[in-house]
Amino acid sequence: MAVTLIDNVNVMSMDPCQTDNGIERQTQLWIQDDKILAVGSPPAPPPVPDHHIDGTNRWALPGFIDCHTHLVYGGSRADEFRQRLSGTSYQDIARAGGGIQKTVRDTRNAGAEELLQHSLRRGRRLIEEGVTTLEIKSGYGLDQQTELTMLEVAARLGSQLPVNVSRTYLGAHTLPPEFEDDADGYIDFVCHTMIPTIAAGKHATAVDVFCETVGFTRAQAERVFAAAQQAGLAIKLHAEQLSDSKGAVLAAQYQACSVDHIEYLAADDIPMLAKAGCVAVLLPGAFYYLRESKKPPVAALRQHQVPMAVASDHNPGTSPICSLLTCATMACLEFGLTCEEALLGITSHAAQALQLSNKGRLRAGMDADVCLWDIREPADLIYEINGFRPTCRWVGGQYVDG
């Protein structure tokens, strides 16, 4: 078993139960195979390291986790960006056949190799900032073949790039043209055809729904949740982005692992999220890009100790951002998170949002997804936009670069 010792290093373990997110200065970090062996002294007798690295007073943090992306898609929506700058709303663009529908058309017309090449470019950009785990959703195919192709491309990203990929089926994203006037019929297709196929083929580990005025109703979302639950798939929800549709309450009732966006989440509904163990995923990129003004209830989430994750929400229409650290900074400036909360949001809490219990923290037994940073303090990563790249990375214990 290969053993790596990183000596003379500062560690921020990102354990939310520890003071200052688990800072230990001038210590050691031990990696054995694909796991963290120890922070500080190893078990006695200490193993002889195969690789001994001088950390030179750098900082070791867990690899970052982008827990909400739509990374695989075809085409561009730059034209809609120009429309929004001229005052057209996202809802009006969607009603005119743009928005998600345009990307559906472009994605269906793209082949798997074209989707892969564009997704590789976007994935590399996120990875170079220290992302070692990506969640990737489908939802731009809306027919069986294209949805499965998107999920297969997502899997290929994980095999061609040094990154772990978690896949989510987002069939209930919008209505495809084949079901333009039959939303319930499309939900039948999602529940009775797609979800059993996804589960049987292990194409994804979770199911997501866009529950919104321009998406699907609570009743339709509940049908999807029930089918996902029966198939043994985890549940996530795009909730309360444009209105208070009470989708988050429904998600809590179904023990969803996360509710995402939640700008319009009512404070009275937050205790239900806390009781259900839901993670609140904040997506400041979409908030910024759509020039929204309604902010998520961060103070109430904090009061009820609901874990807050932060993600890029990379997508072609409302958050074409390939920088998780920039989104972490936005979460501080726009939503009022502290630097420490933002760092938890892209490590430990992001792992919780994906039900990845072995990721997001540096402690014995956790997956060895580690980045070394030449910074004075971890807050530098949030303070200075686009200022840093990791000097060394390990993904699953494998040394990537330095």
C-alpha positions in Angstrom: 0.0 0.0 0.0 1.5 3.3 -1.1 2.0 5.9 1.7 2.5 9.6 1.2 3.7 11.9 4.0 3.1 15.7 3.6 5.2 17.3 6.3 5.4 20.9 7.5 1.9 21.7 6.4 -1.1 23.6 7.8 -4.4 21.7 7.6 -7.9 23.0 7.5 -9.9 19.7 7.9 -13.3 21.3 7.2 -14.9 19.4 10.1 -17.9 21.7 11.0 -17.8 20.3 14.5 -14.3 21.6 15.2 -13.2 25.2 16.0 -12.1 27.2 13.0 -13.1 24.4 10.6 -10.5 22.2 12.1 -7.3 24.2 11.7 -4.0 22.5 12.7 -0.8 24.4 12.0 2.6 23.0 11.3 1.5 19.4 11.3 1.6 16.3 9.0 -0.9 14.8 6.6 -0.6 11.1 5.9 -2.2 9.4 2.8 -2.3 5.6 2.4 -3.6 4.4 -0.9 -6.9 6.2 -1.5 -7.6 7.3 2.1 -6.4 9.8 4.6 -4.4 7.8 7.1 -3.9 10.5 9.7 -3.6 14.2 10.3 -0.8 14.7 12.8 1.0 11.6 14.1 0.2 8.3 12.3 -0.8 5.1 14.1 2.1 3.4 15.9 4.4 2.1 14.5 4.5 4.8 11.8 4.7 3.4 8.3 7.7 4.2 6.1 6.5 6.7 3.5 6.9 5.9 -0.2 6.7 9.6 -0.9 7.8 12.4 1.4 6.7 15.9 0.5 7.7 19.1 2.2 4.6 21.2 2.5 6.7 24.4 3.1 4.1 25.9 5.3 1.4 25.7 2.6 -2.3 24.9 3.4 -3.9 21.5 2.8 -7.7 21.6 2.3 -10.1 19.0 1.0 -10.7 19.0 -2.7 -13.6 21.3 -3.5 -17.0 19.8 -4.4 -19.3 21.5 -6.9 -22.6 19.9 -5.9 -24.9 21.4 -8.5 -24.0 21.7 -12.1 -25.6 21.2 -15.6 -22.2 20.8 -17.2 -23.2 18.6 -20.2 -25.2 20.5 -22.9 -25.1 21.6 -26.5 -25.1 25.1 -27.9 -24.9 28.6 -26.4 -27.4 31.1 -25.1 -25.4 34.2 -25.6 -28.3 35.7 -27.6 -30.6 35.4 -24.6 -27.9 37.1 -22.5 -28.2 40.1 -24.8 -32.0 40.0 -24.5 -31.9 40.1 -20.8 -29.5 43.0 -20.9 -32.2 44.8 -22.9 -34.8 44.1 -20.2 -36.5 40.8 -21.3 -37.1 38.5 -18.3 -36.1 34.9 -18.0 -39.7 33.9 -17.8 -40.6 35.8 -21.0 -37.7 34.2 -22.9 -38.8 30.7 -21.7 -42.4 31.3 -22.8 -41.2 32.3 -26.3 -39.5 29.0 -26.7 -36.1 30.0 -25.5 -34.4 29.2 -22.3 -34.2 25.5 -21.5 -36.1 24.6 -24.7 -33.4 26.1 -26.8 -30.7 24.1 -25.1 -32.9 21.0 -25.4 -32.9 21.5 -29.2 -29.2 22.1 -29.3 -28.4 19.1 -27.1 -30.5 16.7 -29.1 -28.8 17.9 -32.3 -25.3 17.4 -30.8 -23.6 14.0 -30.8 -22.0 12.4 -27.8 -18.5 13.4 -28.9 -19.4 17.0 -29.4 -21.1 17.1 -26.0 -18.0 15.5 -24.5 -15.5 17.9 -26.0 -17.4 21.0 -24.8 -18.0 19.5 -21.4 -14.3 18.6 -21.0 -13.4 22.2 -21.6 -15.8 23.4 -18.9 -14.7 20.6 -16.5 -11.0 21.4 -16.9 -11.7 25.0 -15.9 -13.5 24.0 -12.7 -10.8 21.4 -11.9 -7.9 23.8 -12.2 -9.3 25.7 -9.2 -9.3 22.7 -7.0 -12.6 20.9 -7.7 -12.1 17.2 -7.2 -15.8 16.2 -7.2 -18.6 17.3 -9.6 -22.3 16.7 -9.6 -23.6 16.7 -13.2 -27.3 16.7 -14.0 -29.1 15.6 -17.2 -32.2 17.5 -18.2 -31.4 18.9 -21.6 -32.5 15.9 -23.6 -35.9 15.1 -22.1 -36.2 12.0 -24.3 -34.8 8.6 -23.3 -31.8 8.4 -25.7 -30.5 12.0 -25.2 -30.9 11.8 -21.4 -28.9 8.6 -21.3 -26.3 10.0 -23.6 -25.9 13.0 -21.3 -25.4 10.8 -18.3 -22.9 8.6 -20.2 -20.9 11.7 -21.2 -20.9 12.8 -17.6 -19.4 9.4 -16.7 -16.8 9.7 -19.4 -15.8 13.1 -17.9 -15.0 11.3 -14.7 -12.8 8.7 -16.6 -10.9 11.3 -18.7 -10.4 14.0 -16.0 -9.0 13.8 -12.5 -12.4 14.3 -10.9 -15.1 12.2 -9.2 -18.5 12.6 -10.9 -21.8 12.2 -9.2 -24.7 11.9 -11.7 -28.3 13.2 -11.3 -31.3 12.5 -13.5 -33.2 15.8 -14.1 -35.8 14.6 -16.5 -38.5 16.9 -14.9 -36.6 20.0 -16.0 -39.1 21.3 -18.5 -41.7 19.9 -20.9 -40.3 18.5 -24.2 -42.1 19.5 -27.4 -43.6 16.0 -27.7 -45.5 16.7 -24.5 -46.2 20.4 -24.9 -49.8 20.2 -23.8 -49.5 17.1 -21.6 -47.4 17.7 -18.5 -49.0 14.8 -16.6 -48.3 12.5 -19.5 -44.6 13.5 -19.5 -44.4 12.9 -15.7 -45.9 9.4 -16.5 -42.9 8.9 -18.9 -40.4 10.2 -16.3 -41.9 8.0 -13.5 -42.7 4.8 -15.4 -40.1 4.6 -18.1 -37.1 6.8 -17.3 -36.6 6.3 -13.5 -36.8 2.5 -13.7 -34.3 2.6 -16.6 -32.0 5.0 -14.7 -32.0 2.9 -11.6 -31.6 -0.5 -13.4 -28.7 0.8 -15.4 -27.1 2.7 -12.6 -27.0 5.8 -14.8 -27.5 8.1 -11.8 -27.7 8.0 -8.1 -30.2 10.8 -7.6 -33.3 12.4 -9.2 -34.0 16.1 -9.3 -37.1 18.2 -10.3 -37.5 21.9 -11.3 -40.6 22.8 -9.1 -41.5 26.3 -10.1 -44.0 28.5 -11.9 -42.2 27.8 -15.2 -41.4 24.2 -14.3 -43.5 21.5 -12.6 -46.1 21.7 -9.8 -45.8 20.3 -6.3 -48.2 17.5 -7.2 -46.1 16.5 -10.2 -42.9 16.8 -8.2 -44.3 14.5 -5.6 -45.1 11.8 -8.2 -41.4 11.9 -9.3 -40.2 11.8 -5.7 -42.4 8.7 -5.0 -41.0 6.9 -8.1 -37.4 7.8 -7.2 -37.9 6.7 -3.6 -39.3 3.3 -4.8 -36.4 2.9 -7.2 -33.9 3.6 -4.4 -32.6 6.9 -5.9 -31.8 10.0 -3.8 -34.0 13.1 -4.1 -33.0 16.6 -4.8 -35.1 19.7 -5.8 -34.7 23.0 -7.6 -36.9 24.9 -5.1 -38.2 28.4 -4.5 -36.0 30.1 -7.0 -38.6 32.4 -8.5 -41.5 32.0 -6.1 -42.5 30.3 -2.9 -44.1 27.1 -4.3 -43.6 25.1 -1.1 -41.4 22.7 -3.0 -38.9 22.7 -0.1 -41.6 21.5 2.3 -42.4 18.6 0.0 -38.7 17.8 -0.4 -38.3 17.7 3.4 -41.3 15.3 3.6 -39.5 13.0 1.2 -36.1 13.2 3.1 -34.4 15.0 0.2 -30.7 15.3 0.5 -30.8 18.9 -0.7 -33.0 21.8 -1.8 -31.3 24.2 -4.2 -31.7 27.9 -5.0 -34.3 28.7 -2.2 -34.3 32.5 -2.6 -38.0 32.5 -1.9 -37.9 30.0 0.9 -40.2 31.0 3.8 -38.5 31.2 7.2 -41.3 29.2 8.7 -40.5 26.2 6.5 -36.8 26.0 7.6 -37.4 23.9 10.7 -38.8 21.1 8.5 -35.5 21.2 6.5 -33.5 21.0 9.7 -35.5 18.1 11.0 -35.2 16.2 7.7 -31.5 16.8 7.4 -31.7 18.6 4.1 -28.8 20.7 2.9 -29.6 24.2 1.5 -27.6 24.6 -1.7 -27.0 28.3 -2.4 -26.5 29.2 -6.1 -25.3 32.9 -6.2 -24.2 32.7 -9.8 -27.8 32.4 -11.0 -28.8 35.1 -8.6 -26.2 37.4 -10.0 -26.7 36.5 -13.6 -30.4 37.0 -13.5 -30.0 40.3 -11.5 -32.3 39.0 -8.8 -33.0 40.9 -5.6 -34.7 38.3 -3.3 -32.0 36.7 -1.2 -32.2 33.3 0.5 -32.9 33.4 4.2 -29.4 32.8 5.4 -29.8 34.1 8.9 -32.8 31.8 9.5 -30.9 28.8 8.0 -28.0 29.6 10.3 -30.3 29.9 13.3 -31.8 26.5 12.6 -28.4 24.9 11.8 -29.3 23.9 8.3 -26.0 23.1 6.5 -25.4 25.5 3.6 -23.6 24.3 0.5 -22.5 26.6 -2.3 -22.3 25.5 -6.0 -21.6 27.0 -9.4 -24.9 25.9 -11.0 -23.0 26.0 -14.2 -25.5 26.0 -17.0 -25.9 27.8 -20.4 -28.8 30.1 -19.5 -28.6 31.4 -15.9 -25.2 30.7 -14.6 -22.5 30.1 -17.2 -19.8 30.3 -14.6 -16.8 27.9 -14.5 -15.4 29.1 -11.2 -16.6 27.6 -7.9 -14.4 29.9 -5.9 -15.9 32.9 -7.5 -19.3 31.6 -6.5 -18.1 31.1 -3.0 -17.0 34.8 -2.9 -20.4 35.8 -4.3 -22.1 33.8 -1.5 -20.3 36.0 1.0 -20.9 39.3 -0.8 -24.4 38.7 -2.0 -25.9 36.4 0.7 -23.9 37.2 3.8 -21.9 34.0 4.4 -18.7 34.2 6.3 -15.5 33.0 4.7 -15.6 30.0 6.9 -19.2 29.2 6.0 -18.3 29.5 2.2 -15.4 27.1 2.5 -17.6 24.6 4.4 -20.1 25.2 1.6 -17.7 23.9 -1.1 -16.3 21.0 1.0 -18.1 19.3 3.9 -21.6 20.6 3.3 -21.3 20.0 -0.4 -20.4 16.4 0.3 -23.5 16.1 2.5 -25.7 17.5 -0.3 -24.5 14.6 -2.5 -24.6 12.0 0.4 -20.9 11.5 0.0 -20.0 10.7 3.5 -16.3 9.9 2.8 -15.6 13.3 1.1 -15.2 16.9 2.0 -13.1 16.6 5.1 -9.5 15.7 6.0 -9.5 13.2 8.7 -8.5 9.5 9.1 -10.6 7.2 6.9 -11.9 9.9 4.5 -11.2 9.8 0.8 -7.8 11.3 -0.1 -9.0 14.2 -2.2 -6.5 16.9 -1.2 -5.2 20.2 -2.5 -2.2 22.2 -1.4 -2.4 25.9 -1.6 0.3 28.6 -1.3 -1.7 31.0 0.7 -1.3 32.9 4.0 -4.8 31.9 5.3 -7.7 29.9 3.9 -9.8 33.1 3.7 -7.4 34.3 0.9 -9.2 31.8 -1.4 -12.5 33.7 -0.9 -11.1 37.2 -0.6 -9.0 37.3 -3.8 -11.1 36.5 -6.9 -9.3 34.3 -9.5 -6.0 34.7 -7.5 -5.0 31.1 -6.7 -4.6 27.6 -8.1 -3.6 24.6 -6.0 0.1 23.8 -6.2 -0.5 20.0 -5.7 -3.5 17.8 -6.0 -4.4 14.3 -5.0 -7.7 12.7 -6.2 -8.5 9.4 -4.6 -4.9 9.3 -3.3 -3.5 9.7 -6.8 -1.0 12.5 -7.3 -2.3 14.7 -10.1 0.2 17.5 -10.6 2.4 20.0 -8.8 
